Amino acid sequence: MTKTATISEGKISLKQLNVIASMDYKRTFFMLLGIGLFALIYWSPPWPDAIDPLGAHFVLSREAKGALAVFALAATWWVFEVVPIGITSIAIGTLQALFLIRTPGAAFKDFMDPSVLFIFGSIVIGMVFTKTGLTKRMAYKMLSIVGERTSMIMLGCFVMTAALTHLMAHTAVAATMFPLLMAINALYADNDSPTRFGKGLFIGMAYVAGAGSIITLLGAARGAVAIGFYKDIMNVEITFFQLTMYMFPVGWLMVFLLWGFFMLMCRPEKVRIEGLKERAKKMYTELGRWSRREITTVTIVFLTIFVIALKSFVPALAKLDKTAIMLCSTIAFFLLNILSLEDLEEIPWNIILLFAGAMSIGFCLWDTGAAKWLAVNWLQLFKESPGIIFILGMAFFVMVMTNFIMNVAAIAISLPVALVIAPYLGVSGEVILFSSLVTAGMPFLLLVGAAPNAIAYNSKQFTTAEFFKFGIPASILLMLVVWLSVKVIWPLMGMVTTAPLA
């Protein structure tokens, strides 16, 4: 007979108690590790200056060292979920204010940055799709087309996600796809417990949203900002068509490789869901005709996406803020009684806080000069390396940094240094820009790297540690694709990857 111990309302076996105790020790260890890293970095003696190729010195000030200390604590707590991820974000702002790294006004103002509110608006769209039943319509229709094989269901979801990012921001795409994937997963599993299929479906959706978003300027703001930044430095114009032409094969290659990756790493427990195709057709029919609320929702969402997309083509709309446009849809949903107060209270604030903290630490690293110090020190390691190693080194730096700070900022702090070094290694500026944009769009390691990562986490199908674990081989795969692009794909397409030696 199994020995038991009464805990609260039920009985837990000694084996379960041992597991709980083990988890508590693990949590305590990583909690103290984060605090220890903060103390070690913050109170360490001054660190050497970073020196760029032109001889300019970049001092790591006390504030910049403090930013790195907060960065180390947050990364540790986020990966190992010492506390809820939103609480780690609150700690980021609190530590900046307490240790005078930045003023409280600057540290906490970032929690309401327009990018955070854009994510809020995108999540609301996903909620509306679920509440009105549009999610079920989309899910049943897609399942009736792709059939019963779980591999084809996953591929269909990935292709749909990537295709949508060509026309709308990947954050909005993830928010739209999330409820659809929840509906599909409910048909696959008997309960809410995590499954291999669920892990692959949701983590894969986040990864693929990033892969698709690199292809056009509509998938994310990073492309337009980086191209503008490149034009200011090099006085060279990169057009919408050029970006799409060079990124299309790379983005879609990653989509299909990621599908193969998750079919291997998260092989579904079921090869097929018997009778699903017929069930999906029947359930779609049972939904009946489109309701007024469904039509209204689709109209609002379409207009929102349409106006945001037009910003890139119509000069008169260029000054309109995309966050304001997105929040107009949120206001409209409540004005038209599609959403209510109860829906507002169901917003996943843990996810919103996660991104608020990510913005705060990102701006902290940027404002204090810590990010620039890291970039200069890193790229200096490759100043005498072969051209391909330098390109991959630059891409790798952007890939790692974009998991912690805004991808645009990761490019902005490293591109000027890279463009100074490049001529001495016979590397063209164009290949540096494009390889950086590829990795900037695919932060596979941390939830804070991109909004789709955090949205996928809301499925409760995986932990932050599991996301990080899958992200390591996925990031290696990404770097191999960058190498293939630089050595084979882009040269075949006519990109000049070399330049006369300075």
N, C-alpha and C positions, 0 to 999 in steps of 0.2 A: 504494500500500500504506500502511495506517494506521500511524503511528508509535505505539509503545506503550512503557510503562514498567512494569517488574516491581515489583509491590507485594505483599509478603507471599506469599500462595499463588497469586495470579493475575496477570493482566495488565489494566491499566486504560488506556484511551485518554487522550491528552492533553486531549481535550475534557472527559472525566470528571474529570481531575485539576484542570482549571480550575474546574469546578463545585464540587469539594470545597474548593479554596482559597478560592473566593468565599464559601462557607458558613462557613468558619472565620473569615474576616475579619468577616462579619456577626455571628457569635457573639461574637467578641472585642469588637466595637463595643458591642453591647447589654450585655455583661457589664460593660464599663467605664462605660457609661451608667448602669446601676443603681447601681454604686459611687459614681459622681459625684453622682447625685441624693441618695444617702444623705449624703455628705459635705457637699453644698451646704446641705441642710436642717438637718442636725444641728449644724453649726458656724456657721450664719448668726446674725446679731444677733437679739435678742429680737423677737418678732412682736407686733403690737398686740393688746390684749384684744378679746374678742368681747363685745358688750353686747346683752342681750335687751330686749324691749319694756318690761319693768318696771324697767330700769336696772341689772340685776345684771351684774357684770363676770365674765368667764370668762378667766382667765389661761392662756396657753399656756406651761406649765412646760417646763423642760429635758427632763423625761421625756416629756411630751406631744409635744414637737418631735422627740424621738428616735423615738417611735412613728410619727409621720408619715414620718420618714426610712426606717425599716424598711419601712413600707407602700409607699413609692415604689420601693425596691429590689426588694421581692418582686413587685410588680405588673409591673415591667419584665422580670424574670427569668421569671416565670410565662408571660407573653404570648409571649415570644420563645424560650422553652425554652433558655435559656443553659446550664442543667444540668437533669438530670431533675427533674420538678416536686416529687418528694418531697425532694430535696436542698435545693431552695429553701426548703421548709418547715423543714428542720433549721436552715438559716441564720437563719430568723426567730427561733427560740428562742435560738440562739447569740448573735446580735447584741444581743438584749434583755439577756442575762446579761453579756456582755463590756462593754457600754456603760452598765451600771447603769440601764437603762430600767425594768426590773422585776427582782425577785429571781429567781435561777435556779429556786427552788421554784415560783414563780408562772408563769414563762415555760414551763417544761417540764411542769408539772402538766397544763396544757391539752391536751397531746398524748395524755392518757388521759381526756379529758373524756367523759362518758356519751354525748354525741352522736357522738363518733368511734367508740365501741364499738358504738353502734346501727348505724352504717354498716357496721362489720365484720360484725355479725350478719346484716344484710341481704344483703351480698355472699355470705356462706356459704349462704344460702337459694338464691341464684342458682346457686351451684356444685352444690348438691344436686340441683336441678332438671335440670341438665345431666348429672350422673353417673348418675342413675336413669333417664334417658330421658324424663322428663316434658316436657322442652322440645320434643323431637321430636314427641311426641303433640300438644302444643298447636299447634306450628307447622304440622304436616301437616293438622290438623283445620281450622285457620283458613284455610289456603291452599285446601283443598277447598271452602270456602264462598265466599271472596272472588274466586276465579278466577285468571286468568292475567295480567290487565292490571297492570302495575307500579304505576300510579296508584292502583288499588283496593287493591293489597297494602299500599302505604304508608298509605292512608287507614284500612284495617282495623287496622293496627298502632297508629296514632295514636288511633283511637276506643277500642280495647281498653285502651291505656295510660291515657287520660283517665278512662274509666269505672271502672277499678280504683282510681284515686286518690280516688274518692268514698267508698271503704270502708276503705282502708288507706294508710299513710304513703307518700308519693311515693318515698322512698328504697327501701322494700321493693318497690314496684311496678317501679321501674327495675331493681332487682336481679333480679326475676322475669322481666321482659320481655327483658333483655339476652341471655340465652342463646337465647331464642326468635328474636330478631332475628338472632343469629349463624347460627342454623340456616337462616333464610330467606335471608340474604345468601350463604350457601354454595351454595344452590340457584341463585342469580342469577349469581354470578361463578365463573369457572373456577379462580381462585387467591385469595390473601389480599390482593392489591394493592388500594389504595383505588379506589373508583368513585364516580361522582356519585350513584348510587342509594344506595350505602353511607353516604356523607356525609349525605344527606338523611334516611335512615332512622334513623341513630343520633343525629345532632344534633337532628333533629325529635322523637325519642322523649324526649330530655332536656327540650326546650322544652315539649312537650305535657304531660309529667308535672307541670311547674310550673303550666301553665294549668289542668289538671284539679284540682290540689291546693287551689286557692283556693275551690272550690265548697262544701265541707263542712269541719267542724272535724276530720274524721278524716284529711284529706289531709296535714296538717302541724301542728306544735305552734303555729306562729305565730298562727293564727287565735284559738285559745283564750286565749293569753297577751295578745294585743293587745286583745281584747274585755274581758278582766279589767282591763287597764291603763286602758282607756277608761272603764270603770265607776268606777274609783277617782278619776279626774280629773273626769268629768262627772256622776257619779252616775246614769248611764243604762244600763239593761240591754239588750244586744243578744242576742237569742235565737238558738239553732241554726237555727230556721226562717227568721228574718230574714236571717241571713248567707247561707244557701243560696239563698233567693229572689232576693236582689240579685246574687249572684255567678254564679248558673247561666247567665244569658244571656251574661254577659261572658266567663266561662271557656270556654263552648262556641263562642262567636264566635271567640275566639282559636285554639281547636283547628282549626277549619276554615280560618281565615285562614292559620295556620301551614302547613297542608297545601298550600294554594295557593302560599304563599311558597316552600316547598321544591320543589314541582313546577316552579316558574319558575326558581329559583336553582340547583337541582341536578337538572335534568331527566334522568331515567334514560336510560342509553344504549340500553336495550331498551324498546319500547312494551309488549311482552308476552313472557312466557316460554312458548313453545309447548309444549303437552302437560303443563304443570305441574299443572293441576287433577287430571288422571287419575293422574299420578305421585304426587301427594300422597295421593290416596285409596288407591292401591296400597300406598304406604309405610306409611300408617297401619294398614292391614289387616295388613301383614307384622309389625308390632310385637306382634301377638297380644294375649292377655289381660293385664290389669294385673298386675304382679308385687307380691309382698308389700312390697318396698322402696318401690315407687311409692305404694302405699296408705298405708304408714307415713309417708312423707314428706308426702303431702297432708294427712294427719291432723294431724301436728305443726304444719305451716305454718298450717292452718286454725285450730287451737286458739290459736296464737300471735296471729294477726291478730284472732281473735274476742275474746280477753281484752283486747288493746290497745284495740280499738274500744269494748268495754264500759266502759272507764275513764271515758268521757265521759258515760255514762248511769247507772252504778251507783255511788252515793256510797261504798259499802264498798270498791270497787276503786280509788277515785280516788288513794289514796296509793301504790299499786303503781307502781314505776318501769318505764317502757316499755322502757328499755334492759335491765333485769334480765329482763323477760319475753322480749325478743328473744334474749338470750344463753342462756336456758333451752332454746330450740330448737337452738342451736349445740351445747350440751352433750349434748342428746338424740341428735343425729345421730351423735356419736362414741360415746356409750354403746351405741347400737343397731348399731354397726359399719356405718352407712351411709356415713360418712366415715372416713378413716384419716390417719395421720401424713403420708403423701405429699400428701394433699389440703390439709392445713394449710400445708405448705410451698409450695403453689401459690397461696396468697392473694396478690392484687396489692398488695403492701405499698407500692408507689409511690403508689397511690390513697389508701390509708389515711393515709400520711404527709402527702399533700396536704391532707386535711381536718384533720389534727392541726395543721398549720401555720396553716391558715385560722382555726381556733379560737383559736390562740395570738395571732395578730395582731389578731383581732377583740376579744378580751378586753383586749389591750394598748391598743388605741385607746380602749376603754371605760374601763378602770381609770385611765388617765393623764389622762382628760378631753379628749383630742384629738378624739374623735368629737363630743362636745358642742360644742366650739369650732367645728368645721366646720359643724354644724347651725345654730347661732345665726347665724354669719356668712352662711350661705347664705340662710336664711329672712328675714333682715333686708333682703335685696335686694328682697323682694317686699311689704314692709309697706305700700306705698302703691300697689300694682298693682291692677288689676281682679280681682274674686274668682276668675274662671276661671284667670287667670294664676297666682295664688297657689296654687290647688289643684294645678295642673299642676306648679308649681315644687316643691311638697312631694312629689308623687308621683315626680318626676324625681330628687330627692335620695335618696329611699328606694330607687329603682331602681338608682342608681349605687352607693350604699353597700352594698346587699345583695349586690353582687358581691364584696365584700371582707370584710364582717363578718356576723354572724348577722342574719337579717332581722328578728327580734324586737328586737334591739338597735338596728337602723336606725330602726325605728318608735319605740322607747322614747326615743331621744335627740332626735327631731325632733317628736313629737306634742305634748309639753307646750308647746313654743315656738309651734307652729302653732295650738294651741287658744287661746293668749293673743292672737295676732294676728287670728284669724278673725273675732271679733265686730266689729272695727273695719272690716272689709271686707265685712260682710254675708254671711259664709259660715258654714254650719252645721258643727258638729263631726262629724256623722255622715258627711257626704260626704268629709271629710278622712280619716277612718278607713278607709272602704271603698276610696277611690282609692289609699291607701297600701298596703292589703292586696293589691290587685290587682298593683301593681308589685313588692311584696316577694316575691311568689310566682314571679316570672319574671325571674331574673337571667340574661340571655342573653349576657353579655360574657366572663366568666371561668369556668374550671372550678371554682374554689373557691366560686362563688356558691351552688351547690346540689349535693347528692350525685348526682342523676341526671346532671349534666354530667360529673362525674368518671367515673362508671360507663360512660357512653357513650364516653368517651375511650379506655377499655380495649379498644375494638374495633380501634384502630389505623387507622381509616378517615379520620381527620382530625388536623391538628396544632392546638396551642393558638392559633396565629396565625389559622388558618382559622376556628376557633370564634369568635374575637373578630371576625373580618371579617364573618361571617354575623350576629353578634350586634348589630352597629350598625344595619343596616336593620330587623332584627327588633325592636329596642328602639324605633325610631321608629314602627314599626307598633303596638307596644304603647301608646305615648303617644297615638297617634291614637285607639285604642280607649278609653283612659281619657277623653279629651276627649268622645268620642261618648257614653260612659256618663254623664258628668256633665251634658252638655247635653241628651241625648235619652232614653236608655234608663232611667236611674233616675228622672227626673221623671215619665215615663209610668207607672212602676210605683208611684208614690206617695211616693218619697223626697223629703223637704224638703231642698233643697240651699242655700237661703238662710236668713239669720237677721236679726233686727232689728239695725240698726247700734248699736254700743255708744256 
